[in-house]
Amino acid sequence: MMKQERMTWEEMKKHFPDEWLLIIDCKHDTSGQLISGIVVRHSKDDTKVFQPPALKESGAFKYTGESQFPGGWRTHAKHNYV
C-alpha cells in the first residue's frame, strides 16, 4: 500500500469519480465533513477497498459519486445496519 500526497475532498472527487476510497490522515471541519486526507486505496468495486490488509492507523471509507439509495447513505445505513 503506497501513500500518496494529501488531497482535498474536491480533488479526490475529481481524480476518482464514482469510486470508493480508503482515506488516512483525515482532516475534518467543525461539522465533521471531510476536508482533506491521503487516499491509500480506491476502486469502483467496494469489496476491493474494504478488504485486508488492515491499516495500522485510523481511516475513513468514502464514496465520491452520488448516493444510489433512496434518502441517501445515512438512511440506507440506519435502515440496514443499525
N, C-alpha and C positions, 0 to 999 in steps of 0.2 A: 504494500500500500504506500504510494508515494504522495507526500504532502505537496500541495500546490500553494500558490500565493493567495493572500486574503482577497476576497471579492465582496462587493456589496450584494444585497439580495437582488437588486435590479440587474446587476451584471450576471448573476447566476441564472436568472430567468431568461436573459438574452442568450447566454452561452450554452445553456442546457434546456432548451424548450421542451415542455411536456415530458420531463424526466423526474425520477425520484433521486434525491440527493442525500448523502450522509455527510453532514457538516460538523466540523470540530472547531474549537476556539471561537464559539459563537459570541457575538455582541448583540445585545437587545436594547431597545429603547425603554422608557419608563412604563410603557403599557405592555411590554413583553413581546413586541414584534421584533423579528429578526432584522438586524441592520447589516451585519456582515459576518463572515466566517471563512473557513477553509474547506473546500469540497474535497473529500478523500475518496468518495465512491459515487458513481452516478450511472443510471441506466433507465431505459423506458420500462424495463421489467423490474418491478419492486422486489421480487424474490432475490434478485442478484445484489440489491443494495442491502437488504436485511440479513443476508447470510453471514456466517463466520468468514474470516476471523473477527473476533470481538475486538473492540477498541480498548486501549488501556486508559483512555480518558473519556470524559462525557462528550456526547454529541447529540445532534438532532437530525431527524428524518423530515424532509420537506419535499413537497411536490410542486414543480414550477408551473404546471398547467392549471386549467380551470377544473373545479370540482365536478365530478360526474355524478355526484349523489344529490338527490333532492334535499334541499335545506343546507347543503354544504358539508364539509368534513366533520364539524363538531356534532351536528345532528346525526350523521351516519355513525360516528364512533360511539356516541351516547346510546344510540338505539342498539348497536350490535356488539359493543364491548363492555358496557358498564353493567 
